[in-house]
Amino acid sequence: MFGFFSIFNGDALKSVELIKGGFPARYGGRLSSVIEMQMKEGHKEEFHGEGGIGLISSRLVLQGPIQKNKSSFIISGRRTYVDILLKPLLPAENQGSYYFYDLNAKLNYDFGRKDKVYLSGYLGQDRFSFRSQIRNNQQGGGLDWGNKTASLRWNHLFSNRLFANTTLLFSHYAFQVNAQSSQTFNNLTSQFNLQNSSTIRDFTFKTDFDWSPIPQHSIKTGLAVTSHRFLPNTITLENSIISQNVSQIQPLDSYEGGIYLEDTYHPFSALRINVGLRMSYFATEGRTYSRPEPRLALSYTFPRHWALKASYATMNQYIHLLSNSSVGLPTDLWVPTTRNVAPQQSQQIALGVAKDYSQFSVTIEGFYKKMDNILSYKEGSSFLASTGLESLTEASDSRSWEEQITAGQGWSYGSEFFGQKKTGRLTGWVGYTLSWIQNQFAELNGGKKFWARYDRRHDISVVGIYHLKPTITLSSTWVYGTGQAISLPQSTFEISGPTQPGFVPSFPTRISDYGQRNSFRAAPYHRLDVGIQFHKKKKRFSHTWEVSLYNAYSRKNPFFYYIDDSQSTPTRNNRVLTQVSLFPIIPSVSYSFKF
């Protein structure tokens, strides 16, 4: 919900681990950090449930045995209903709607001491739409995106020192953007309709072995194979001039795999060494890429609870994220490595120090990452132009999305501070990141370096939880982030074709000069959330009332920008940069229960 809720449903999770650097060899396929989540297993002996009802959303978790002490289930779901509550409050000429839902489910069966089977699934969808009418002009549009996943896992115990997990996976990602407009002038109506969609479908087989030959060594090895089907862009245009124009890129099928071996070695209690090697490959359109990925992570514990950590990792990523850095809605597009488009590669080093005190801990880390073969749109291109529909005429020159992109390199570096208090009546943490992300492309910005769209100079989070009484808890969260770097027109001018007797005058074409790439910073994002919880616990039932304020000081954070020229006239150009914001201060009351 544009940052209103966590993308992860905490009710369905048993544990979450963030690995920022020093990635073990068992992880691959991305240049980013790793978030590993373990789902809860249903209770095998008793039926339990928990849920919550609020002004904005509701959630419910049910779990229990299917066959006592042998099999169990857990199902968890969330749904927002802001769209239903706000619809009667919005003016008829300006309507907007947004909601999301997700569903997690897991079944497990225990065949005995040596064999267990798990079946789990996830379904999530976000839908955003808007509609406005000003005099004779009507406009509307929307964004839909979501994921479907399913997995079947078999856990087998060979001995007390060796076990394996074998998994079949399915996932389907879909993104769609649509826009409609209708304009009436002198009793003539011009209508326009655009629908654009992008999908990724994956089937994966993977198997992982864990072996502990002696107490000082823990060895992991395994392999994974994924069948991808990409449909980067499918566009349907309907216009009163051309009636209908459809462009669909043929599906791109590819295969990705990896095999790894890693060892966590403790030569003595104070030193931990994780060393590994991953071989990854990607096969598409008759070409195969194969890349080695060495990994190394060291940690040494000093007296008085000091620790030093260092790591190095090479990573490869065979799918690319194309981001539109101009004003407008965030319409990112995923595209695969092809015969002509090489995979991304990164090399990352990190160094950190940590100190544990009696009631809190402190961590300071520095990192540097070099990235090669990252992709970006060429000047004047976008995710719509990549279909070849560069104009509304049937004579438009059709080009593939590969001809709309260019490859370059990037650098990401910075430092992070994290302090956490884990015990006492007051708990919480403070996190601060200072970082820089720069890109460089021979065909962009005159070959000069520029800030990446997701470059965020400062990132701050402060969380506090105070247990006023055993039955009353106070909580607050404040976040701050530097605004995204985007490109804005610095100036505009118009070009008109020659007018000759007997010919209809041509309409002028407006040309924009954007200056240096990503030279404009969106306004920073910051927000304060506060809440108070009232707890009551009985023998087999507990419940909590919560009163909270989202965006307590009603900060107008930018969602996207657009150029408004509705006040322009034939003799006066009046273009105004306009910011679209979501979610002012929102009070909320919720009731949660557990049994």
MIMIFI-216062 format. One line per 5 residues: number of its first residue (from 1); their letters; for each residue x, y, z of C-alpha. Coordinates in steps of 0.1 Angstrom, whole numbers. Example, Ala and Ser with C-alpha at 12.3 -4.5 7.8 and 13.67 -1.06 7.14 Angstrom:
<fizas>
1> AS> 123/-45/78 ~ 137/-11/71
</fizas>
This chain:
<fizas>
1> MFGFF> 0/0/0 ~ 27/24/-11 ~ 46/19/21 ~ 16/19/45 ~ 20/-18/54
6> SIFNG> 49/-42/53 ~ 50/-63/22 ~ 55/-93/45 ~ 26/-106/66 ~ 42/-109/100
11> DALKS> 14/-132/112 ~ 26/-160/88 ~ 63/-156/96 ~ 84/-176/121 ~ 117/-157/115
16> VELIK> 132/-131/92 ~ 170/-127/86 ~ 186/-98/66 ~ 220/-106/51 ~ 235/-72/38
21> GGFPA> 269/-85/28 ~ 291/-117/29 ~ 264/-137/11 ~ 268/-174/16 ~ 272/-194/-17
26> RYGGR> 238/-209/-14 ~ 222/-176/-24 ~ 225/-163/-60 ~ 207/-147/-89 ~ 207/-111/-76
31> LSSVI> 231/-83/-69 ~ 210/-71/-39 ~ 211/-81/-2 ~ 192/-112/9 ~ 160/-114/31
36> EMQMK> 154/-150/42 ~ 119/-157/57 ~ 107/-189/74 ~ 70/-195/75 ~ 53/-207/106
41> EGHKE> 41/-243/108 ~ 6/-250/120 ~ 1/-263/155 ~ -1/-301/155 ~ -22/-305/187
46> EFHGE> -46/-277/191 ~ -66/-253/170 ~ -55/-216/174 ~ -64/-184/158 ~ -56/-147/159
51> GGIGL> -67/-117/139 ~ -74/-80/139 ~ -101/-56/128 ~ -93/-20/120 ~ -105/11/102
56> ISSRL> -82/5/73 ~ -76/-33/71 ~ -83/-66/87 ~ -63/-98/91 ~ -69/-133/103
61> VLQGP> -47/-164/110 ~ -60/-199/116 ~ -39/-229/124 ~ -44/-264/138 ~ -40/-301/133
66> IQKNK> -54/-321/104 ~ -43/-354/119 ~ -31/-349/155 ~ 7/-350/159 ~ 10/-359/122
71> SSFII> -1/-330/100 ~ -13/-295/104 ~ -22/-263/85 ~ -19/-226/88 ~ -37/-199/67
76> SGRRT> -32/-162/70 ~ -48/-133/51 ~ -50/-95/50 ~ -72/-71/31 ~ -75/-33/31
81> YVDIL> -108/-15/25 ~ -98/21/22 ~ -114/21/-13 ~ -148/12/2 ~ -147/37/30
86> LKPLL> -134/67/10 ~ -156/63/-21 ~ -187/81/-7 ~ -165/109/6 ~ -147/118/-27
91> PAENQ> -163/142/-51 ~ -179/127/-81 ~ -156/144/-105 ~ -124/130/-88 ~ -126/94/-78
96> GSYYF> -97/72/-66 ~ -94/37/-53 ~ -67/15/-38 ~ -67/-18/-20 ~ -44/-48/-16
101> YDLNA> -49/-83/-3 ~ -26/-112/4 ~ -30/-148/14 ~ -5/-172/29 ~ -11/-209/34
106> KLNYD> 10/-239/45 ~ 3/-276/50 ~ 28/-300/65 ~ 28/-338/71 ~ 52/-357/93
111> FGRKD> 59/-392/79 ~ 82/-401/108 ~ 116/-391/122 ~ 132/-390/88 ~ 107/-375/64
116> KVYLS> 85/-344/64 ~ 66/-328/35 ~ 55/-291/33 ~ 32/-275/8 ~ 29/-237/9
121> GYLGQ> 15/-209/-12 ~ 12/-172/-15 ~ -12/-149/-34 ~ -10/-111/-33 ~ -24/-82/-54
126> DRFSF> -23/-44/-53 ~ -48/-24/-73 ~ -48/14/-77 ~ -71/34/-100 ~ -82/70/-105
131> RSQIR> -108/89/-125 ~ -113/127/-130 ~ -135/149/-151 ~ -129/186/-158 ~ -155/202/-180
136> NNQQG> -154/181/-213 ~ -123/162/-204 ~ -123/129/-187 ~ -91/110/-176 ~ -85/78/-158
141> GGLDW> -60/51/-152 ~ -46/26/-128 ~ -18/2/-117 ~ -22/-34/-109 ~ 7/-57/-97
146> GNKTA> 9/-89/-79 ~ 26/-123/-73 ~ 15/-159/-70 ~ 38/-185/-56 ~ 36/-222/-46
151> SLRWN> 62/-246/-32 ~ 64/-283/-23 ~ 93/-292/-1 ~ 105/-326/11 ~ 128/-328/41
156> HLFSN> 148/-361/45 ~ 171/-370/73 ~ 199/-394/62 ~ 216/-395/96 ~ 223/-373/126
161> RLFAN> 249/-354/105 ~ 233/-352/71 ~ 199/-340/59 ~ 185/-327/26 ~ 157/-304/14
166> TTLLF> 143/-309/-21 ~ 119/-283/-34 ~ 96/-276/-64 ~ 86/-240/-69 ~ 62/-220/-90
171> SHYAF> 59/-182/-92 ~ 41/-158/-114 ~ 46/-120/-114 ~ 23/-96/-133 ~ 23/-58/-137
176> QVNAQ> -3/-38/-156 ~ -8/-1/-162 ~ -38/14/-180 ~ -49/49/-190 ~ -80/63/-206
181> SSQTF> -90/98/-218 ~ -118/114/-236 ~ -119/149/-249 ~ -148/167/-265 ~ -143/198/-287
186> NNLTS> -168/214/-311 ~ -191/183/-307 ~ -162/160/-317 ~ -151/134/-292 ~ -116/119/-292
191> QFNLQ> -111/88/-271 ~ -79/71/-261 ~ -73/38/-243 ~ -40/23/-233 ~ -33/-11/-216
196> NSSTI> 2/-23/-209 ~ 12/-55/-191 ~ 43/-74/-182 ~ 46/-109/-167 ~ 73/-133/-155
201> RDFTF> 65/-170/-149 ~ 90/-194/-132 ~ 93/-231/-125 ~ 121/-241/-102 ~ 137/-274/-89
206> KTDFD> 163/-272/-61 ~ 179/-295/-37 ~ 201/-286/-7 ~ 223/-308/15 ~ 235/-300/50
211> WSPIP> 264/-321/64 ~ 283/-317/97 ~ 313/-342/95 ~ 330/-328/126 ~ 320/-300/150
216> QHSIK> 343/-275/135 ~ 328/-278/100 ~ 293/-273/86 ~ 292/-280/49 ~ 263/-270/25
221> TGLAV> 260/-280/-11 ~ 232/-281/-37 ~ 218/-270/-70 ~ 189/-252/-85 ~ 174/-250/-120
226> TSHRF> 147/-225/-131 ~ 127/-223/-162 ~ 118/-186/-169 ~ 92/-172/-193 ~ 93/-135/-198
231> LPNTI> 67/-113/-215 ~ 82/-79/-210 ~ 56/-58/-228 ~ 22/-63/-243 ~ 4/-31/-253
236> TLENS> -31/-24/-266 ~ -39/10/-279 ~ -74/21/-289 ~ -78/55/-304 ~ -106/72/-323
241> IISQN> -81/79/-351 ~ -66/44/-355 ~ -94/23/-339 ~ -70/-3/-324 ~ -33/-11/-325
246> VSQIQ> -19/-41/-306 ~ 18/-48/-301 ~ 30/-80/-283 ~ 66/-91/-279 ~ 70/-129/-283
251> PLDSY> 76/-147/-250 ~ 112/-151/-241 ~ 120/-186/-226 ~ 153/-191/-207 ~ 169/-214/-182
256> EGGIY> 188/-204/-151 ~ 208/-226/-128 ~ 234/-227/-101 ~ 255/-252/-82 ~ 273/-243/-49
261> LEDTY> 296/-256/-22 ~ 302/-237/11 ~ 319/-245/44 ~ 315/-227/77 ~ 347/-234/96
266> HPFSA> 354/-227/133 ~ 392/-233/138 ~ 387/-220/173 ~ 358/-204/192 ~ 366/-168/184
271> LRINV> 370/-172/147 ~ 343/-180/121 ~ 351/-185/84 ~ 325/-190/57 ~ 340/-198/23
276> GLRMS> 322/-209/-8 ~ 319/-210/-46 ~ 288/-208/-67 ~ 287/-216/-104 ~ 258/-199/-121
281> YFATE> 246/-202/-157 ~ 219/-188/-179 ~ 208/-202/-213 ~ 187/-182/-237 ~ 182/-179/-275
286> GRTYS> 210/-204/-282 ~ 236/-187/-260 ~ 248/-198/-225 ~ 264/-176/-199 ~ 284/-193/-171
291> RPEPR> 299/-173/-143 ~ 319/-183/-111 ~ 309/-165/-79 ~ 335/-168/-51 ~ 324/-159/-15
296> LALSY> 343/-152/17 ~ 331/-140/51 ~ 352/-137/83 ~ 342/-128/118 ~ 364/-126/149
301> TFPRH> 352/-121/184 ~ 375/-102/208 ~ 373/-100/246 ~ 346/-78/262 ~ 321/-86/234
306> WALKA> 338/-68/205 ~ 335/-84/171 ~ 351/-76/137 ~ 335/-87/104 ~ 348/-86/68
311> SYATM> 334/-101/36 ~ 338/-103/-2 ~ 313/-116/-27 ~ 309/-118/-65 ~ 273/-119/-76
316> NQYIH> 255/-123/-110 ~ 220/-113/-119 ~ 203/-125/-151 ~ 173/-103/-151 ~ 174/-65/-153
321> LLSNS> 153/-37/-138 ~ 145/-8/-162 ~ 135/23/-143 ~ 119/54/-158 ~ 138/84/-142
326> SVGLP> 115/111/-156 ~ 84/125/-139 ~ 54/103/-138 ~ 42/71/-122 ~ 69/45/-111
331> TDLWV> 66/21/-140 ~ 96/-2/-135 ~ 100/-31/-160 ~ 118/-64/-156 ~ 136/-78/-187
336> PTTRN> 158/-109/-191 ~ 194/-114/-203 ~ 194/-123/-240 ~ 218/-131/-268 ~ 225/-94/-271
341> VAPQQ> 220/-83/-235 ~ 247/-95/-210 ~ 240/-103/-173 ~ 248/-79/-145 ~ 277/-86/-123
346> SQQIA> 289/-71/-90 ~ 318/-73/-66 ~ 312/-62/-31 ~ 334/-58/0 ~ 322/-49/35
351> LGVAK> 339/-43/68 ~ 322/-38/101 ~ 327/-37/139 ~ 301/-46/165 ~ 299/-42/203
356> DYSQF> 274/-58/227 ~ 267/-41/260 ~ 245/-54/288 ~ 212/-39/275 ~ 220/-27/239
361> SVTIE> 243/-34/209 ~ 260/-12/183 ~ 271/-20/148 ~ 291/1/123 ~ 297/-11/88
366> GFYKK> 312/2/56 ~ 306/-12/21 ~ 317/-8/-15 ~ 300/-24/-45 ~ 310/-22/-82
371> MDNIL> 284/-32/-108 ~ 288/-39/-145 ~ 264/-44/-174 ~ 235/-25/-157 ~ 208/-14/-181
376> SYKEG> 190/19/-186 ~ 167/34/-213 ~ 183/54/-240 ~ 175/91/-242 ~ 138/96/-252
381> SSFLA> 129/59/-246 ~ 105/45/-220 ~ 87/13/-211 ~ 60/23/-236 ~ 84/31/-264
386> STGLE> 100/-3/-260 ~ 70/-19/-277 ~ 76/1/-309 ~ 44/22/-305 ~ 62/55/-306
391> SLTEA> 32/73/-321 ~ -5/68/-326 ~ -2/61/-363 ~ 0/26/-379 ~ 32/37/-397
396> SDSRS> 53/39/-365 ~ 87/23/-368 ~ 86/-10/-348 ~ 117/-17/-328 ~ 124/-43/-301
401> WEEQI> 130/-33/-264 ~ 166/-43/-268 ~ 172/-14/-292 ~ 157/10/-266 ~ 183/3/-239
406> TAGQG> 220/9/-232 ~ 245/-9/-208 ~ 268/8/-183 ~ 283/5/-149 ~ 275/16/-114
411> WSYGS> 290/22/-80 ~ 274/19/-46 ~ 293/28/-14 ~ 286/41/21 ~ 284/33/58
416> EFFGQ> 257/22/82 ~ 252/27/119 ~ 227/6/139 ~ 221/7/176 ~ 195/-15/193
421> KKTGR> 182/-18/229 ~ 167/-52/235 ~ 158/-53/272 ~ 141/-31/298 ~ 109/-11/298
426> LTGWV> 122/10/268 ~ 133/-10/237 ~ 139/0/202 ~ 166/9/177 ~ 182/37/157
431> GYTLS> 195/31/122 ~ 213/56/99 ~ 228/50/65 ~ 250/74/45 ~ 254/62/9
436> WIQNQ> 260/71/-27 ~ 249/53/-59 ~ 263/65/-92 ~ 258/52/-127 ~ 277/58/-160
441> FAELN> 267/51/-195 ~ 285/60/-227 ~ 252/69/-244 ~ 237/89/-215 ~ 244/122/-199
446> GGKKF> 273/128/-223 ~ 291/98/-208 ~ 294/115/-174 ~ 284/99/-141 ~ 250/107/-126
451> WARYD> 231/98/-95 ~ 209/67/-99 ~ 172/70/-94 ~ 173/51/-61 ~ 203/69/-48
456> RRHDI> 194/79/-12 ~ 220/100/6 ~ 205/98/40 ~ 183/70/54 ~ 172/72/91
461> SVVGI> 148/51/112 ~ 140/55/148 ~ 118/30/167 ~ 108/32/203 ~ 86/9/224
466> YHLKP> 79/17/260 ~ 60/-7/283 ~ 42/18/306 ~ 25/-10/324 ~ 21/-48/318
471> TITLS> -12/-39/301 ~ -2/-6/283 ~ 24/-2/256 ~ 35/30/238 ~ 52/29/204
476> STWVY> 65/53/179 ~ 84/52/146 ~ 101/80/126 ~ 116/75/92 ~ 135/98/69
481> GTGQA> 149/93/34 ~ 164/115/8 ~ 142/120/-22 ~ 147/101/-54 ~ 168/116/-82
486> ISLPQ> 147/122/-113 ~ 150/142/-146 ~ 129/173/-152 ~ 126/195/-183 ~ 148/226/-179
491> STFEI> 132/243/-209 ~ 108/237/-237 ~ 105/249/-273 ~ 82/242/-302 ~ 89/233/-338
496> SGPTQ> 63/238/-365 ~ 64/224/-400 ~ 62/247/-431 ~ 28/258/-442 ~ 21/260/-479
501> PGFVP> -10/270/-498 ~ -35/241/-501 ~ -20/221/-472 ~ -34/218/-437 ~ -11/236/-413
506> SFPTR> 9/211/-391 ~ 5/213/-353 ~ 37/224/-335 ~ 58/197/-318 ~ 69/205/-282
511> ISDYG> 105/195/-275 ~ 119/194/-239 ~ 155/199/-228 ~ 162/179/-197 ~ 197/191/-190
516> QRNSF> 219/168/-168 ~ 203/134/-161 ~ 187/129/-127 ~ 197/164/-116 ~ 164/171/-97
521> RAAPY> 158/157/-62 ~ 123/148/-52 ~ 113/161/-18 ~ 126/140/11 ~ 103/114/26
526> HRLDV> 97/115/63 ~ 69/104/86 ~ 60/99/123 ~ 37/71/134 ~ 26/68/171
531> GIQFH> 4/44/189 ~ -8/31/222 ~ -19/-5/229 ~ -41/-18/257 ~ -36/-55/264
536> KKKKR> -57/-79/283 ~ -49/-116/288 ~ -70/-144/301 ~ -62/-181/304 ~ -70/-191/268
541> FSHTW> -78/-158/252 ~ -60/-124/249 ~ -69/-92/231 ~ -55/-58/224 ~ -70/-24/215
546> EVSLY> -47/-1/196 ~ -52/36/189 ~ -26/50/164 ~ -18/79/141 ~ -2/73/108
551> NAYSR> 18/103/95 ~ 12/122/128 ~ 23/156/115 ~ 6/150/81 ~ 37/153/59
556> KNPFF> 29/155/22 ~ 54/130/9 ~ 58/128/-29 ~ 44/97/-47 ~ 51/111/-82
561> YYIDD> 54/144/-101 ~ 39/156/-134 ~ 39/188/-154 ~ 6/206/-153 ~ 0/228/-183
566> SQSTP> -38/231/-180 ~ -35/268/-175 ~ -15/274/-206 ~ -30/294/-235 ~ -20/298/-272
571> TRNNR> -2/330/-263 ~ 11/321/-228 ~ 30/290/-217 ~ 22/282/-180 ~ 37/249/-170
576> VLTQV> 37/240/-133 ~ 56/211/-116 ~ 29/194/-95 ~ 35/169/-68 ~ 10/141/-61
581> SLFPI> 10/129/-25 ~ -8/101/-7 ~ -20/95/28 ~ -21/126/51 ~ -25/121/89
586> IPSVS> -47/90/93 ~ -61/81/127 ~ -68/44/133 ~ -84/22/159 ~ -79/-16/157
591> YSFKF> -89/-46/178 ~ -68/-77/177 ~ -73/-111/194 ~ -56/-144/200 ~ -68/-177/212
</fizas>
